[in-house]
Amino acid sequence: MSAENLGEKKPLRKGTPVGKGEEGYIVSLNDEHAYSLNPAAFYVWLLCDGELTVNEIIDKIAKSTGLERSELEEPVKYIVNELVKVNLLEYT
């Protein structure tokens, strides 16, 4: 998927947060699959409510952290793509 198209997609998180481990936040997809997310990936995952586009998520993170949007665009899109690959996100 091209970066331009991804920005307009509305990702929806799947799974349930079940706690914090040594290396990150644990999100259970089902009884057989759980993932450890680093704090940045967990924050992006939490913002994926199916209402916000990826571009809006980037804007929200930029506003809350004070970082430039241009610094966040590539890493956030990478995180979203990786979470889609492991089925922790789907597009609405």
PyMOL commands that set and color helices and strands:
alter all, ss='L'
color gray80, all
select helices_A, chain A and resi 3-8+39-47+54-65+69-85
alter helices_A, ss='H'
color red, helices_A
select strands_A, chain A and resi 11-13+16-20+25-28+34-37+89-91
alter strands_A, ss='S'
color yellow, strands_A
deselect
rebuild
show_as cartoon
